[in-house]
């Protein structure tokens, strides 16, 4: 009997049962109790230096003003045609100490210097979020271009509590992506972070240094 490795492998193959049945692993999506979704999402976001605040849907402009004032924010980028931008303009109209609202209303060629050097923070909506991983789902549009959440030092995202799903699979099913697949999505799980060869973690090198999520109840 030879000890040749090739012969040994072939002998094992010939001796294997003649069956084509494969035992496929079973998988069930995670389920999170409704009352624990916000807690789980918050825990995941805060674990990667994000910040979450639950606020009444009518009070978020005042909470946002307080958060930005504490950070010394002077210029906030908004989508002027989006309902959030319009609500903020109305809510801050009589607040002279509020940050200046900078509209994203021109092509990138005209907005480039403003986006890179002229703003302190930006406000966007969200399409939903995933409680399992602490991930925001953004669906960029012509009103809210994707650069709004990628370039500013601080990204503020508004999330409807009802749009918080257990898992990505649950969101895909709930939003009927099978028949209406989004063409462009951003999945955001905390501030921008990167590490060098020595594994030293740094925030804000390639995107926002801070992520603030306001969950609207």
Secondary structure, DSSP 8 states (H G I E B T S, - for coil): ----HHHHHHHHHHHS-----------------GGGHHHHHHHHHHHTT-EEEEE-TTTHHHHHHHHHHHTT--EEEE-TTSHHHHHHHHHTTT-TTS-EEEE--S-HHHHHHHHHHS-SEEEEE-SEEETTTTEEEE---SSS-GGGGTSSSEEEEEEEGGGEESSHHHHHHHTTTTTS--S--EEE-SS-EEE-TT--EEESSSS-SEEEEEEE-
